[in-house]
Structure formats: structure tokens, C-alpha cells
Amino acid sequence: MVAFFKYFVQFEMESLNAIMKFKPMPETEKA
């Protein structure tokens, strides 16, 4: 279960980084 959580967190972080790189919009901070 911990391994799955770790993998999920890593995936989330990478997705967030990609979104920030491609679309640095203020809307992300608003939400």
C-alpha cells in the first residue's frame, strides 16, 4: 500500500510540474 501511495504522489507531482511548465496561469493558484 505504501508503494502505491508513493507512486501516486510522484505521479501527481510530475503532473503538477508539467502543468505549471506548460500553463503558468494564475487560475491554478486561485483554485
C-alpha positions as a Python dict, from the first residue, in 0.01 Angstrom:
ca = {
    (1, 'M'): (0, 0, 0),
    (2, 'V'): (282, 242, 84),
    (3, 'A'): (449, 174, -251),
    (4, 'F'): (125, 257, -430),
    (5, 'F'): (90, 580, -231),
    (6, 'K'): (448, 675, -313),
    (7, 'Y'): (390, 609, -682),
    (8, 'F'): (67, 809, -676),
    (9, 'V'): (234, 1107, -507),
    (10, 'Q'): (522, 1101, -756),
    (11, 'F'): (277, 1089, -1046),
    (12, 'E'): (80, 1381, -902),
    (13, 'M'): (395, 1588, -854),
    (14, 'E'): (514, 1521, -1209),
    (15, 'S'): (171, 1611, -1349),
    (16, 'L'): (166, 1932, -1147),
    (17, 'N'): (516, 2025, -1268),
    (18, 'A'): (415, 1962, -1629),
    (19, 'I'): (102, 2175, -1590),
    (20, 'M'): (299, 2460, -1431),
    (21, 'K'): (561, 2447, -1708),
    (22, 'F'): (312, 2442, -1994),
    (23, 'K'): (48, 2672, -1845),
    (24, 'P'): (179, 2913, -1578),
    (25, 'M'): (-165, 3062, -1517),
    (26, 'P'): (-287, 3243, -1204),
    (27, 'E'): (-602, 3031, -1210),
    (28, 'T'): (-406, 2736, -1072),
    (29, 'E'): (-319, 2936, -761),
    (30, 'K'): (-675, 3061, -726),
    (31, 'A'): (-810, 2707, -702),
}
